[in-house]
Amino acid sequence: MPSESRGTVLAVLATAQFTVMLATSIVNVALPQIRDGVGLSDSATTWVVNAYGLAFGALLLVGGRAADLLGRRRVLLAGLGAFGVASAVAALATSPGVLIAARAVQGAGAAAVAPAALALAVGLYPPGPARGRALAVWGAVSGAGGAAGVVLGGLLTQAWGWPWIFRTVAIGSFAVLAATAVCVPTAGRAERARFDWAGTAASVLALTALVWGLTTARRSGWTDTWVLAALGAAAVLTVVFWRVERTSASPLVPPRLFAARDVTVGNLLTGLFGSVWIALFFFLPLYQQQVLGEDPLTTGLGQLQPPLPAVRPCVPGRRRTW
């Protein structure tokens, strides 16, 4: 493939990743307006964020494996379609149930888009400097999506109301879908292997129980029977997942990955960083608007500082300085 064509394909794939990251952060500034618009309680408001994040995180491994087995381009197109339709439904939602369900489907679509797009992007270049530059672009675009989301969310909410944040994401998703159908070729053959249904079920249920337990503990307390049961179930299902992966012929997560110290430490640090990052992006906009009395646009601009460092170190051609 000519370098110009590779650049075009990489731009389309990076835009798909940008859209996923945009949807992750664009709702945070608009949470007070979304809560009042559809009649959410304080505890239910967290699920506007949690439904997306839970579906995204729980199904990310599934999306990556589906891309290997069914074809990366096919899974990417399906994910973008589901993502766009769910965004349009969220824009029209007038009840909490519809909005939260649409956000969950958004997250499921994102879980298909992100790994399929990344796999296609990596496959464009052989190992070496060219692939390193492509991954640097990918990292910069991911950070830029998070930064753009908070600003765009504040701007759209203040100018036209919160439904426009979902309309904008829907329009962007369908535009990327069309560009992918035209510009991104089918890459390689799909693998012939069995899908790890037992591992998928164990991982999804474990994450769901964990998130539900942590979320419910805020309202019911850490000693509540259902909270303890959910957290205990999450622990048991995690052990089940690990045992299934060790015996599966086609595991979602090959156990040999964790034999590498760098991979294990990197995952732990990423998990700790993500737990702080997501909490910050949820509570800080609420504090700025409900306590400090700031408008949505000012709140969005105030959220720019955290994601910008994620963009700067990844700009191609820039040397890192620590």
C-alpha positions in Angstrom: 0.0 0.0 0.0 1.4 3.5 -0.9 2.4 5.7 2.0 -0.2 8.3 1.0 -2.9 5.6 1.2 -1.6 4.4 4.5 -1.8 7.9 5.9 -5.4 8.3 4.8 -6.4 4.9 6.3 -4.5 5.8 9.6 -6.3 9.2 9.7 -9.7 7.4 9.4 -8.9 4.9 12.0 -7.5 7.5 14.4 -10.7 9.5 13.9 -12.7 6.4 15.0 -10.6 6.3 18.2 -11.0 10.1 18.6 -14.8 9.6 18.5 -14.7 6.9 21.2 -12.6 9.1 23.5 -14.8 12.1 22.8 -17.9 10.2 23.9 -16.1 9.1 27.1 -15.6 12.7 28.3 -18.3 14.8 26.5 -21.1 13.9 28.9 -19.3 14.8 32.2 -19.7 18.6 32.0 -23.4 18.2 31.0 -24.3 15.9 33.9 -26.3 18.5 35.9 -28.4 19.4 32.8 -28.8 15.7 31.8 -30.0 14.9 35.4 -32.6 17.7 35.3 -33.6 17.0 31.7 -34.6 13.3 32.1 -35.4 13.3 35.9 -32.4 11.3 37.2 -31.8 10.9 40.9 -28.3 11.6 42.3 -27.4 7.9 42.4 -28.8 7.3 39.0 -26.8 10.1 37.5 -23.6 8.1 38.1 -25.0 5.5 35.7 -24.9 8.0 32.8 -21.1 7.5 33.1 -21.0 4.0 34.6 -23.2 2.4 32.0 -20.8 3.5 29.2 -17.7 2.7 31.1 -18.9 -0.7 32.4 -20.0 -1.9 28.9 -16.8 -0.5 27.4 -14.5 -2.1 29.9 -16.4 -5.4 30.3 -16.6 -6.0 26.5 -13.3 -4.6 25.4 -11.6 -8.1 25.4 -14.6 -9.5 23.7 -14.5 -6.8 21.0 -10.8 -7.5 20.3 -11.3 -11.3 20.1 -14.4 -10.8 17.9 -12.2 -8.7 15.5 -9.7 -11.5 15.3 -12.3 -14.2 14.6 -14.8 -12.3 12.4 -12.6 -9.7 10.7 -11.3 -6.4 12.0 -13.0 -4.2 9.3 -16.3 -6.0 9.7 -16.3 -5.6 13.5 -15.2 -1.9 13.2 -18.1 -1.1 10.9 -20.6 -2.9 13.1 -19.2 -1.1 16.2 -19.5 2.3 14.6 -23.0 1.6 13.5 -24.1 0.5 17.0 -22.3 3.5 18.5 -24.0 6.0 16.1 -27.5 4.6 16.6 -27.1 4.5 20.4 -25.9 8.1 20.3 -29.0 9.2 18.3 -31.3 7.3 20.8 -29.6 9.0 23.7 -30.2 12.4 22.1 -33.9 11.6 22.0 -34.2 10.1 25.5 -36.8 11.5 27.8 -36.6 8.9 30.5 -33.7 7.6 32.7 -34.0 4.0 31.5 -33.8 4.8 27.8 -30.8 7.1 28.3 -28.8 4.7 30.5 -29.6 1.8 28.1 -28.4 3.9 25.2 -25.2 4.7 27.0 -24.6 1.0 27.6 -25.0 0.3 23.9 -22.7 3.1 23.2 -20.1 1.5 25.4 -20.6 -1.9 23.7 -20.1 -0.2 20.3 -16.9 1.5 21.6 -15.6 -1.9 22.8 -15.8 -3.1 19.2 -14.4 0.0 17.6 -11.3 0.6 19.8 -9.5 -2.8 19.5 -10.5 -3.3 15.8 -9.3 0.2 14.8 -6.1 -0.2 16.7 -5.4 -3.6 15.2 -6.0 -2.3 11.7 -3.7 0.7 12.4 -0.9 -1.5 13.7 -1.2 -3.7 10.7 -0.6 -0.9 8.3 3.1 -0.7 9.2 5.8 -3.3 9.8 7.6 -3.3 13.1 10.0 -0.3 13.3 10.0 3.5 13.4 7.0 3.8 11.1 4.8 1.8 13.4 6.2 3.7 16.4 5.2 7.0 14.7 1.7 5.6 14.0 1.3 4.6 17.7 2.5 8.0 18.7 -0.3 9.5 16.6 -2.7 7.1 18.1 -1.8 8.2 21.7 -2.0 11.9 20.8 -5.4 11.5 19.2 -6.7 9.6 22.2 -5.6 12.4 24.6 -7.0 15.0 22.2 -10.4 13.2 22.2 -10.6 13.4 25.9 -9.6 17.1 25.9 -12.0 18.0 23.1 -14.9 16.2 24.8 -14.9 18.4 27.9 -14.7 21.6 25.9 -17.2 20.6 23.3 -19.6 19.2 25.9 -19.6 22.6 27.7 -20.0 24.6 24.6 -22.8 22.5 23.2 -24.7 22.3 26.5 -24.5 26.0 27.0 -25.4 27.0 23.5 -28.1 24.4 22.5 -28.7 22.0 25.4 -27.4 18.6 26.4 -29.1 16.5 23.6 -26.7 18.1 21.1 -23.7 16.4 22.7 -25.2 13.1 21.6 -26.3 14.4 18.3 -22.8 15.5 17.6 -21.3 12.2 18.5 -24.0 10.4 16.3 -23.1 12.6 13.3 -19.4 12.0 13.8 -19.9 8.3 14.2 -21.8 8.0 10.9 -19.3 10.1 9.1 -16.5 7.9 10.3 -18.5 4.8 9.4 -18.9 6.1 5.8 -15.2 7.0 5.6 -14.2 3.5 6.9 -16.4 1.8 4.3 -14.7 3.8 1.5 -11.1 4.1 2.7 -10.3 1.1 4.9 -9.5 -2.2 3.1 -10.1 -5.6 4.4 -6.8 -6.7 6.2 -5.9 -10.3 6.2 -8.0 -13.3 7.0 -10.0 -13.9 10.2 -8.6 -16.5 12.6 -10.2 -19.9 12.8 -10.6 -20.6 16.4 -13.4 -21.1 19.0 -14.7 -18.2 20.9 -14.1 -18.3 24.7 -17.7 -18.1 25.9 -16.9 -19.2 29.4 -14.2 -16.7 29.8 -16.4 -13.9 28.4 -19.2 -14.7 30.7 -16.9 -14.8 33.8 -15.2 -11.5 32.9 -18.3 -9.6 32.1 -20.2 -10.9 35.2 -17.1 -10.2 37.5 -16.8 -6.6 36.3 -20.6 -6.0 36.5 -20.7 -7.3 40.1 -17.7 -5.2 41.1 -19.1 -2.0 39.6 -22.6 -2.6 40.9 -21.2 -3.3 44.4 -19.0 -0.2 44.5 -21.7 2.0 43.1 -24.4 0.7 45.5 -22.1 1.0 48.5 -22.2 4.8 48.2 -25.9 4.7 49.0 -26.4 1.6 51.1 -23.0 1.4 53.0 -20.1 -1.0 52.8 -21.7 -3.4 55.3 -24.9 -3.9 53.3 -25.7 -7.5 52.5 -26.2 -7.0 48.8 -23.0 -4.9 48.5 -20.9 -7.6 50.3 -22.6 -10.3 48.1 -21.8 -8.4 44.9 -18.1 -7.8 45.9 -17.8 -11.4 47.0 -19.3 -12.6 43.7 -16.8 -10.4 41.8 -13.9 -12.0 43.6 -15.1 -15.5 43.0 -15.8 -14.8 39.3 -12.4 -13.3 38.9 -10.8 -16.6 40.1 -13.2 -18.5 37.8 -12.0 -16.3 34.9 -8.4 -17.0 35.7 -8.9 -20.7 35.9 -10.9 -20.8 32.6 -8.2 -18.8 30.8 -5.5 -21.2 32.0 -7.4 -24.2 30.5 -9.0 -22.6 27.4 -7.6 -23.5 24.0 -8.4 -20.0 22.7 -8.4 -17.7 25.8 -9.5 -14.1 25.8 -6.3 -13.2 27.8 -3.5 -15.7 27.3 -2.0 -16.3 30.8 1.5 -16.0 29.4 1.0 -12.2 29.1 1.2 -11.9 32.8 4.5 -13.7 33.0 6.0 -10.4 31.6 6.7 -8.2 34.6 6.4 -5.0 32.5 2.9 -6.0 31.3 1.7 -6.8 34.9 3.1 -3.6 36.4 1.8 -1.5 33.5 -1.7 -2.9 33.8 -1.7 -2.2 37.6 -0.5 1.4 37.2 -3.0 2.0 34.3 -5.8 0.7 36.5 -4.8 3.0 39.4 -4.5 5.9 37.1 -7.8 5.2 35.5 -9.6 5.0 38.8 -8.4 8.5 39.8 -8.9 9.9 36.3 -12.5 8.8 35.9 -13.5 9.9 39.4 -11.9 13.3 38.8 -13.8 13.8 35.6 -17.1 12.9 37.2 -17.0 14.9 40.4 -15.0 18.0 39.4 -17.7 19.3 36.8 -20.4 18.8 39.4 -18.4 20.7 42.0 -17.6 23.5 39.5 -21.3 24.0 38.5 -23.2 23.2 41.7 -20.8 24.6 44.3 -18.8 27.3 42.4 -21.7 28.3 40.2 -19.7 28.1 36.9 -21.5 27.8 33.6 -21.0 24.7 31.4 -18.5 26.3 29.0 -16.3 27.6 31.8 -16.5 24.2 33.5 -15.4 22.5 30.2 -12.4 24.9 29.8 -11.4 24.2 33.4 -11.3 20.5 32.6 -8.6 20.9 30.0 -5.6 20.7 32.3 -5.8 17.0 33.1 -5.9 15.5 29.5 -3.4 17.9 27.9 -0.3 16.2 29.3 -1.6 13.0 27.7 -1.4 14.7 24.3 1.9 16.6 24.5 4.3 13.7 25.2 2.9 11.7 22.3 3.3 14.2 19.6 5.4 12.7 16.8 8.9 14.1 16.6 8.9 15.5 20.1 11.5 14.1 22.5 10.3 13.2 25.9 11.8 15.1 28.8 11.2 14.0 32.4 
